[in-house]
Amino acid sequence: MSMSLQSARGKRGRRGAISEINMTPLVDVMLVLLIVFMVTAPLLTSGVPIDLPQSNAPEMKVEGTKPLTISVTPEGQVYLGEDEISLETLLSSVAAAAGDAGTQQRLYIRGDATADYGLIMQVMGDLSRAGYARIGLITQQREP
């Protein structure tokens, strides 16, 4: 009889393992990440103020390495990212920024809607002649 009392008391005294996941910390972390992404997402756009032309083209998916952005302003200034460059240093600046990707680097050109079309085409032509084949134009989605 003493054996059965000890075993009964032992089972009552032990706690079983908790088999469910506590969701509160997980939800807290996910909400913090969501807020961080919501705050930083607008900051990821290029800092050069450009009035992009409108287009009906579908939105492209960005895959792989981050593309380099070249901006052309209405005043004829050319920017690589947020740094102003001249047409003479365009190719050397792009090559330095592309690094190991070389001519396989994806390049996006942001030309202002009122910028000189000839200058935008000159930038594209210079890059194309240098061997860059992955060149795209950035436009703004046209409102329906």
C-alpha positions in Angstrom: 0.0 0.0 0.0 2.8 2.4 0.7 4.1 1.8 -2.8 0.8 2.9 -4.4 0.7 6.1 -2.2 4.1 7.2 -3.3 3.5 6.6 -6.9 0.2 8.5 -6.8 1.8 11.4 -4.9 4.7 11.5 -7.4 2.4 11.8 -10.4 0.5 14.6 -8.9 3.6 16.5 -7.9 5.2 16.5 -11.3 4.2 18.9 -14.0 3.9 17.7 -17.6 5.8 19.4 -20.4 4.0 22.3 -22.1 3.3 21.2 -25.6 1.9 24.5 -27.0 3.9 27.5 -28.3 3.4 30.8 -26.6 2.2 33.1 -29.5 2.5 36.4 -27.6 6.3 36.9 -28.1 6.0 35.8 -31.8 3.2 38.3 -32.5 5.2 41.0 -30.7 8.3 40.4 -32.8 6.3 40.3 -36.0 4.5 43.6 -35.3 7.9 45.3 -34.6 9.3 43.9 -37.9 6.2 45.1 -39.7 6.5 48.6 -38.3 10.2 48.7 -39.1 9.6 47.7 -42.8 6.7 50.2 -43.1 9.0 53.0 -41.9 12.0 52.1 -44.0 10.2 51.2 -47.2 9.6 54.9 -48.3 13.3 55.7 -47.6 14.5 53.1 -50.1 13.5 55.2 -53.1 16.1 57.2 -54.8 16.5 60.7 -53.2 16.7 62.6 -56.5 13.3 64.4 -57.0 12.0 63.3 -60.4 8.6 63.6 -62.0 8.4 60.2 -63.7 6.4 59.8 -66.9 3.2 57.7 -66.7 2.8 54.3 -68.4 0.4 51.4 -68.6 3.3 48.9 -68.3 2.9 46.2 -65.7 5.0 46.4 -62.6 8.3 44.4 -62.8 9.5 42.0 -60.1 13.0 42.7 -58.8 15.0 39.5 -58.4 18.6 38.9 -57.5 21.0 41.8 -56.9 19.8 45.3 -56.3 19.8 47.4 -59.5 21.7 50.7 -59.9 19.5 53.7 -60.5 20.6 56.5 -62.9 18.4 59.6 -62.7 18.2 62.4 -65.4 16.7 65.7 -64.2 14.9 68.4 -66.3 18.0 70.6 -65.9 20.2 67.9 -67.5 21.9 66.7 -64.4 22.8 63.0 -64.2 22.8 61.1 -60.9 24.0 57.6 -60.0 22.0 56.8 -56.9 22.1 60.1 -55.1 25.5 61.3 -56.3 25.7 63.7 -59.2 28.0 62.6 -62.0 28.9 63.9 -65.4 28.4 62.2 -68.8 32.1 61.8 -69.1 32.4 59.9 -65.8 29.1 57.9 -66.3 30.7 54.7 -67.5 33.5 54.6 -64.9 31.1 55.5 -62.1 28.7 52.7 -63.1 31.5 50.2 -63.5 32.8 51.1 -60.0 29.3 50.8 -58.5 28.6 47.5 -60.3 31.6 45.8 -58.9 31.8 42.1 -59.5 28.5 42.1 -61.5 30.2 44.0 -64.3 28.1 44.4 -67.4 25.5 42.0 -66.0 24.4 44.6 -63.5 20.8 45.6 -63.8 20.5 49.4 -64.4 17.3 51.5 -64.0 17.0 54.9 -65.6 14.7 57.4 -64.0 14.2 60.2 -66.6 12.0 63.2 -65.6 8.9 63.6 -67.8 10.2 67.0 -68.8 13.8 66.1 -69.2 15.5 66.3 -72.6 14.8 63.0 -74.4 18.1 63.2 -76.3 20.0 63.2 -73.0 18.2 60.1 -71.7 18.9 58.4 -75.0 22.5 59.4 -74.8 22.8 57.9 -71.3 21.1 54.7 -72.6 23.3 54.5 -75.7 26.5 55.0 -73.8 25.6 52.2 -71.4 24.5 49.9 -74.2 27.7 50.5 -76.2 29.7 49.7 -73.0 28.1 46.3 -72.9 25.3 46.8 -70.3 22.2 44.9 -71.7 20.0 44.9 -68.6 18.8 48.5 -68.8 15.2 49.5 -67.9 13.2 52.7 -67.8 11.3 53.5 -64.6 7.8 55.0 -65.1 4.9 55.8 -62.8 1.8 53.6 -63.1 -1.0 55.5 -64.9 -4.1 56.1 -62.8 -7.1 54.3 -64.3 
